[in-house]
Amino acid sequence: MSAVAVFSYTQSVVYVADNILKSLKDIIRLSGLDPTKLVNDWAVLLRGLSAWIESRHLESLMLEIFDPKTDGLLFRWDIEVVYTWDVSAGTFWTDTDQLKWAIKKAGLVPAQADYRVSVHNKPGRPDVSGWSSCTLRS
């Protein structure tokens, strides 16, 4: 699991949201999947993550890798969002070596696997165009 520390200024919000997406792209690619669908949905994902980080409604997001024939979950990667007001606020940190090790340990996913991005928000989140029930299937 990675953690994110967030400062509510707009420039920090977009930076953090973009880096979360870059981490998801790395996980997808290193797991043996094609990140094209994530890249194609980048704008709507960035818009949603930015809005919910800015409003402090985003609690976590999940990258779920599943078997499309059975909808059975194969792997799940969680990113928890932590809001702080200290000197490290507005940063995104993840240990890329640890991430690569965890992906290698989990192994490559089957070729038929697919993925989706889901978020968990606090009640009262603002609606974001392109997000239906807080899940975007790629």
C-alpha positions in Angstrom: 0.0 0.0 0.0 1.2 3.5 -0.8 0.2 6.6 1.1 -0.4 10.1 -0.1 -0.1 13.4 1.9 -2.1 16.2 0.5 -2.1 20.0 0.9 -5.3 21.6 -0.4 -3.8 24.2 -2.8 -4.8 23.6 -6.4 -1.3 23.2 -7.7 -0.5 20.5 -5.2 -3.8 18.7 -5.9 -3.1 18.3 -9.6 0.5 17.3 -9.0 -0.6 14.6 -6.5 -3.5 13.3 -8.7 -1.2 13.1 -11.7 1.4 11.2 -9.8 -1.2 8.7 -8.5 -2.1 8.0 -12.1 1.5 7.6 -13.1 1.9 5.0 -10.3 -1.2 3.2 -11.5 0.2 3.2 -15.0 3.5 1.7 -13.7 1.6 -1.1 -11.8 -0.4 -1.9 -14.9 2.6 -2.0 -17.2 4.8 -3.9 -14.8 2.0 -6.5 -14.2 2.1 -7.3 -17.9 -1.1 -5.4 -19.0 -1.5 -2.7 -21.6 -1.9 0.7 -20.0 -3.6 2.2 -23.1 -7.0 2.2 -21.6 -5.8 4.0 -18.5 -4.0 6.6 -20.7 -7.2 7.0 -22.8 -9.2 7.7 -19.6 -6.5 9.9 -18.1 -8.4 13.2 -18.4 -11.5 12.0 -16.6 -9.5 10.2 -14.0 -7.4 13.3 -13.3 -10.5 15.5 -13.2 -12.2 13.2 -10.6 -9.1 12.6 -8.4 -8.3 16.3 -8.5 -11.9 17.4 -7.6 -12.1 14.9 -4.7 -8.6 15.6 -3.3 -9.4 19.3 -3.5 -12.7 18.8 -1.6 -11.1 16.3 0.7 -13.7 13.6 -0.1 -11.2 11.1 -1.6 -10.2 8.5 1.0 -8.7 5.8 -1.2 -8.5 4.4 -4.7 -8.0 0.8 -5.9 -6.7 -0.7 -9.0 -8.5 -4.0 -9.4 -7.1 -6.5 -11.9 -9.8 -9.1 -12.7 -10.8 -11.9 -15.0 -13.3 -10.5 -17.4 -15.0 -13.9 -18.0 -15.9 -14.4 -14.3 -15.4 -10.9 -12.9 -13.2 -12.6 -10.3 -10.6 -10.4 -8.6 -7.0 -11.5 -9.4 -5.0 -8.7 -7.7 -5.9 -5.4 -6.0 -3.6 -2.4 -5.4 -4.8 0.2 -2.8 -3.7 3.8 -2.5 -4.8 5.5 0.7 -5.1 9.3 0.7 -3.9 11.1 3.9 -4.5 14.8 4.3 -2.0 16.6 6.5 -1.0 20.2 7.3 2.8 19.8 7.9 5.9 20.6 5.9 5.5 17.5 3.8 2.0 18.5 2.7 1.4 18.5 -1.0 3.8 15.7 -1.8 3.3 12.3 -3.2 5.7 9.6 -2.1 6.0 6.0 -3.1 8.9 3.6 -2.8 9.3 2.5 -6.5 11.7 -0.3 -5.6 9.2 -1.7 -3.1 6.5 -1.4 -5.7 8.5 -3.3 -8.3 9.3 -6.0 -5.7 5.6 -6.4 -4.8 4.6 -6.6 -8.5 7.4 -9.2 -9.1 6.3 -11.2 -6.1 2.6 -11.1 -7.3 3.7 -12.2 -10.7 2.5 -11.3 -14.2 -1.3 -11.4 -14.6 -2.9 -13.7 -17.1 -3.1 -12.3 -20.6 -6.9 -12.2 -20.6 -7.0 -10.1 -17.4 -8.5 -6.6 -17.4 -8.4 -3.7 -14.9 -10.6 -1.0 -13.4 -10.0 2.0 -11.1 -12.4 2.4 -8.2 -12.5 5.1 -5.6 -13.8 5.4 -2.1 -15.1 8.8 -1.2 -16.6 10.3 1.9 -20.4 11.0 1.7 -21.3 14.3 -0.1 -18.6 14.2 -2.7 -19.1 16.5 -5.7 -20.2 14.8 -8.9 -17.6 14.6 -11.7 -18.5 14.1 -15.3 -17.4 10.7 -16.6 -17.5 9.0 -13.3 -20.6 6.8 -12.6 -21.0 5.4 -9.1 -17.3 6.1 -8.5 -16.0 3.3 -10.7 -14.3 3.6 -14.0 -13.8 0.4 -15.9 -11.1 0.4 -18.4 
